[in-house]
Amino acid sequence: MKKLLMIVMACYALNARSQTDESRNFIYLNSDSVIHADRIRLRSDFAGSWVLRADSRRVPLEQVKFFNNEDGFFANTRKTSLFAVNAFSERIVKGKINLYQEVAYDPVPYEFNHYRFRDRGPRAISTRLFYNKGYSDVKKVSYASLKMDLADNPKSLDFLESYRKRKQGGTVMYVAAGAAILAGLINFVSTGNKEMNSASFERTSANGYVGSVVLLGVGGGLALGGYLMQASGNRDIERAIDAYNLK
């Protein structure tokens, strides 16, 4: 009986997926059922909460796994959130493995009851990425999980290893940036609190303030370098998935 139930559920899920014609607007639910609609709109209610509507029907966000409309294909990342917060990421790579990028909502509708996702043009890869296969649950991009899913493609693993190295390098630069900024602030406060005679104080404080500015500048540079390195690492993720989808 249990095996029969599993077969029925699997057939139902396959049937639902066969209905997902991505040239049409639809909402794909966690139950693997599909809602088709002429208009699918994400809007804000009077309490400031986001509401997804399929034509006139309101669909609870916690039931939504994916939705597709003229703005693109979006996945709900609720299950990856510690506090089960509903948020949508846009699919930026489609294939055997799909890649999703976190996007923000515009607070002002461009037409009545229709809120757009922000910045529809090309943009840098976000530091928050997700992926999945088919219509399975999305997962956060991480070296460990992708290493298993890309294990049968050596080229993808090479890109993934480059991602790991850049990620680690970026983290080291962030830590160094924090240390430099903290040292600069401590030096700045220490210089201002010194009690010396007027001539000596002016000379000493000038040197101290210059040192603080240098440390703060170094910290800012390291922070920028860490960000750029990690952003470059995220592009390696996209290359790894592209290579896997092309095999």
Disulfide bonds with the S-S distance in Angstrom:
none
